[in-house]
Amino acid sequence: MGWDRRRFLTALGASVGGTLAWPRRVEALATELATGGAPDDEPFWAHVRRAFLLPDDRIYLNNGTLGPSPRVVVEAVSEHALRVARTYPPGVSWDDLKAALAGLLGGDPEGYVFPRNTTEAMSFVAAGLELEEGDEVVTTDHEHIGGLEPWRLAAARRGVVPRIAALPVPADSPSGLVDAIWAEVGDRTRVVTVSHLTFTTGTRLPVEELASRCRARGIVFVVDGAHPPGMLELDVERTGADFYASSPHKWMLAAQGTGLLWLRGEWRTRLWPTLASGGWDDRSLGAHRFNHMGTIDEARPAGLLAAVAFLDAVGPARIEARVRHLRARLERGLRALPRTTVVTPGDEAMKGAMVSFAIDGVESSALQRHLARAANVRTRVIGEYGYGWMRLSTHLYNTPAEVDRVLELVADVAHGGLPG
């Protein structure tokens, strides 16, 4: 995509007087990881694990909520904050950050905008579209509140009508998911908005097919992509979305408070800004109008840039293969247990690195507390919509030993119940 990590980071370090350590650390790591990296290459992945600040006794399986940042990201945020405190500019330009993201996630660089998270990105879209009373917005019963509430606000304020598609659980085919969503589309549908990968069950929706159908009907297609960036290889433009929103603080391992929104070409001048600062009405700026938000913490974009460089150094293809490998190990173990129902699809193409399940007769919140006490495990319970499933996420810093330890603990509960 025209982004040369090595050349760029070398220039970045030199451009700010050679004071930044993190670009050199990323390049050193890239050299150390130049070979190997098969999904079961444990020495390789142990080296990657050492790039994080995770305690050895911590089993962190909740990356779907918040990803722990590697050292280079923490250093980038700290170093750039120190530069500002010393009255020097952070040394990271918007153009550099956009180019880096386009290199990792596809899409042309000029389409990128940097809100604080997916919630803010989705709010930009819902507030910025010209919707009228009676216009319908189709979504699903598996949306995160950050993707759902902006449309509920539009309903309360402007009379927009939400239509909620019930997704099959577990989903057994992409066509079944499309059919469930499209059954809610009617003559008044103006927007279809769905998650690329549901936070509830880790189901990957066939967004390309939905995009094609929306385009044929003149319907705006919005994707809540909180999870795929950093987990799966991805080209945001090829999803077909008019708007693709994400939270790099999850699978991309950036600092909290860094989000992204990619806009397809026509919307860069059509969408109304939600925040108005200088240049909001200068359409020659394209999508960059939405980056004019007043004073921001510029250390956060620096941390996002470091996160992109880190993921690029490890390799997106290697990361996807590894996280799938660990999730498959975890999922196989869960499916073999008695009284345990896995609600994540069985088809590998319909999922990523998250698996959700429940044990008959055991509250997932109680299981969560047990895992935390027994082995310092961090998990997520999906209490939204009354589902009550436990969700486990596997990322590049996890190990097979951690997966096996969690399976051992869950198996004890599935066979004998929670300890008294």
N, C-alpha and C positions, 0 to 999 in steps of 0.2 A: 504493500500500500504506500510505498515511498517513504517509510520511516526506518532509518538505519539506527538501531539502538546504540551501537558502539560509538558511531560518529557523533550522534546527538549528545550522549552523555559526556563524552570527552569535551565537546564544545561547551556544554552547560557548566562543567566544572571550571573551565578556563574563563568563562564569561563573567563569573562573579569572584574573580580574584583567587581562584583555587581554594576557596574556604570550605567547599562542600565535600563531605566525606562519602555521602550515600551514593553518588554516581560511580565512584571507584569501587565501592563495595558490591554494587550490582554487577559490574563488569568482572570483578574477581569471582563472584559466584557463578556467572555465566561460563567462565573458563573452567571452573571446577566441575560444572555439570554438562560439559560439552559432549560427553559420551554416556551411554547407558540410559537408564530411565524407563525400562520395561515396567509394566504394571507390578511385577513381582520382584523387581530389583531392589531388595531391601536396603543394601548399603547406600544406594543412590538416594532413596527416600528418607533414610535416616539423616543423610547430609542436609536434605531440604528441611527436615524437622528442626535441625539445629539452627536454622535461620530465624526461628521464632523464639519468643520469650515464654512459651508455655512451660509450666512446671512439669517435671518428669512424672509426677503422680496425678496429673490432671488428664482425664479422658473427656475431651471436648467434642460433643456430637451435636452441637447446636449452631453450626455455621449458617444455617438457614435464617437465623435471627441476626447474628452479628459475627463477622469473621475477625479472629484475632490478627492484628497486623504483624508482619514480619519486622525484624529490626530495622531494615532499610527504610521502611515507611515511617516508623516511629522517629528515626534519625532525620528523615527529610522534613517532617513536620517541625521537629525541634530546631533543626538548623535554620530553617526559613523563618520561624518565629523569632529566633535570636537575631537574625539579620534585620528584621523589622524593628526589634527593640533597640538595635544599634543605629537605626535610621537609614539603613540600606534597603533597597528594594529586594523582594524575595528572589528574583532572578528566574522566574518561570513565566513564560508568555502564554496567552490563550492559544495562539497559533501552534505553539509547540505541543501543548496538551491535546489539542484537537487532532493534530497529526498522529500523535502517539495512540490515541484511542481509535482512530480510523485504522491504524495498522493492526490493532488487536481485535477490534469488533466490527470492522467493515464500515460501510457507509462513507460518503464523502465528508471530509473534515468540517466543512462549513455548516453541517447540520447539527453540530453538537452544542448543547446548552448545559449549564452546570448549576442546577438547584441543589438543595441540601439532601434530598432523598427521593425515593419513588413517590411518596405521598405528595411532596411539593410539586414534582414533575406532573403527576396526574392532575393536581389542582390547577396547574397552568393550562392544561388542555381543556378540562371541564369548564373553567371560567372563561377561557379565551375563544371558544367556539360560539358562533351566533346561533344559539338554540332558542326556540320559541315554545310557548305553552302548547302542550299536546304532542310535541316531538318526542319520539320514543328512543330510549337508550337500552340496548340489549346487553346484559351481562350474565353472570352465573352465580350459583350458590356456593362457589369455592373461591371467591375473591377476598383478598386481604382488605382490612378496613382502609388501608392507604390507597387502594385502587377503587374501593366502593364508595366511600363517604364523599369524595368530590362530586359524584353524580347524584347522591342523595341531597347534597346542598343545592345542586342545580334544580332538583325536583322541588325542594321547598321554596326556593327563591323565584324560579321562573316557570314552574308548572311543567317541567319536563317529566315524562312518565318512564320510570324504570320497568323493564321486563326481565324477570329472572329465570334463566334456563337452569333446570335441574340436571346436573351431570351424572352419568352412571358411575357407580362405585362398587367394585373397581371397574374401570373402563376396560372393555375388551377389544376395542378397535378404534382407530382414528375416525372412521366414518360414523361410528355411534356418537362420538363427541360432536362432530360437525352437525349431525342431524338434530341432536338435542338443542344446540344453540340456534340453529337455523329455524327450528320450529317456532321460535319466538319472534322472528323477523317478519314485519308486516309493512304495509304501505306508509306508515308514519315513522318507520325506523330511520333515524338519522345517524346513529352511532352504534357500533358494536365494540365492546371493550372487554377483553379477557386477559387472563394470565397466560404467559407463555408456558410456565411450569407452575402448577398450583402449589400454594404453600401448605395445603391440607394433606394431600396424598402424594405429592411429587409427580403428578401426572403431566406429561408434556402434551400440550394441545397442538393440533395441526394448523398452526397459524397461517401457513402459506396458502392452504386451501380456503380458509376463512377470508384471507385477504383478497384472493381472486374473486370470491363471490361478492364481497363488499364492493370491490372496484366495479364489477359489472352492474351493480345497482346504484352506484353513486353514494355509497354509505361510507362514512368516516370509520376507519379501523384503528383502534388504539390498543396497544399491547403493554400490559404491566409485566415488564421483564426483570423483576427484582432478582430472580435467581440464575438464569442461564449465563450471563456474563461472568467469566472467571471459572465457571463449572464446565461449560460445554463450548466447543468451537462454534463460532457464531459470526454471521454477517447480518447486521441489523437491516440493511437495505433489502436483502433477499427474503427476509420474513414477509415483505409486502406491507408492513405497517406504515400508516401515515405518521404515527407517533410511537416511539419506543422508549419507555421509561425504565430506569433501573436504579439500584442502590449499590454502588461500588463498595460500601462498607460491609457487604455480605461476602460473596464468593470472590470478589476481586481483592479483598483484604485491605482496602483503603481505610483511612481514618473515618470515624463517625462524623457526620455532617457533610459528606461528599456524595452527591447524586449525579445523575445524568439524564438527559432527554435528547433523543435524536428526532429531528423533524424532516419529513420528506419535502422536497424542493418547493412545491407550491404553497405549503403551509408556513414557510419562513416569512412570508409577507402578508399572509391572510390571517393568521391567528392573532387575536388581541393579546397584548401583554397583560399580565396580572399585576406586576409591580411596575410602576412608572418612574423612570429616572431619565437622565439626559439621553436623547436618541431613541426613546421608545417608539417615536413616530417616523423615524428615518428608515424607510423600507430598503434603502440601499445597503443597510447593514445586514439584511437577511435575518437569520436566526440569532445573530449576535446581539440583536436588540434585547433579547431575553437574559443576556448576561449582565446587563446594566442594572444592578440591584442596589446601588449605593455601596457603602464601605462593607467589605467582607473580610473574613479571616483568610488571607492569601496563603497561609501555611497549609490549608486544606487542599487546594489544587496541587501544591507541591507534593503532598503526600499521595494524591491520586496518581500523579505522574510517576512517582517512585513505585507505586503498586503495579502500574502497567508495565514498567520496566522489569520488575521482579517476575511477573507472570510470563513475560516474553522470554526472560532468561531461562526459566524452567521449561517453558514450551507448552502452549495450549493443548496440542495433541497429546502430549505425555500426561498432562494434568487430567484431561478428560478420561483417558484410559485408566489412570490410577484411581480416580474417585469412583468410577464405575466398578472397578475390580473390588474395591473395599465394600461398596454398597452391595454388590452381588454376594460377597461372602456373608455379610450381615443378613441379607434378605433370605438366602438359602437356609441359614440357621433358624431364623424366625419361622419360616414356612414349615419347618420340620417339627415344631413344638406343638404339643397338645393344647387345646383350648385357645389357640392363638389365630387371629384373623388378620391377614395382611391386606390392606386396602389399596396399596400401590399396584398399578397394572403389572401383569406378568410379562408383557411384550417389552423387550429391552429397548426398542425404538421409542416407546411411549414414556420413558422415565429417564432420570439422570442420577443424582447422587443423594436422594432422600428416600426413605422408606417409612411408611406409617403403619401402625398395627394396634391391636387391642387384645387383651387377654380376658376371656369370659370370666366374669365375677370379680375382676380386679380393676379398681379405678386407676386410670393412668396417672393421675396426680399422686396417688399413694405409691405407685411404682416409681415415679420420678423421685420422690423423697427417699425411697429405699436405695435406688441406684446412687444418689448423691451421697448418702451416708456410708454405703458399703464400699464405694470405690471412687468417690470424688468425680462422678460422671455428671456432665451437664447435658440436659435433654430439653425437648419442647413438647408440651402437651397442647394439642389442638382443641381448645375448649370452645372456640367459635362455632356458631350454628348448632351447638349441642353435640358435636361429633364425638369428642372425648377420646381421640386417638393419641398415641405417643408417636412423635416424629423424631427420627434420628438422621443426622446429616453426616456424610463422610467427605473430608477434604484432604488435600495433599499432605497435611501434617499428621494425619492419623496413621495408625499402624495395624497390621493384622492381629497383633497381641492385644491391642485395645478392643478391637472388634470381638475377639474370642472371649475376653474377660466379661464384656457386657452380655454376650450371648449366654455365658455360664450363669450369670446372675439372673437374667430373664428366664432361663430354663428352670432354675430352682423355683421361681415363683409360678411358672406355668405348671410345673409338676406338683408342687406342694403348697402353693399360696404364699402370701407375704409372711415373713417372720412375725411372731407375736410380740 
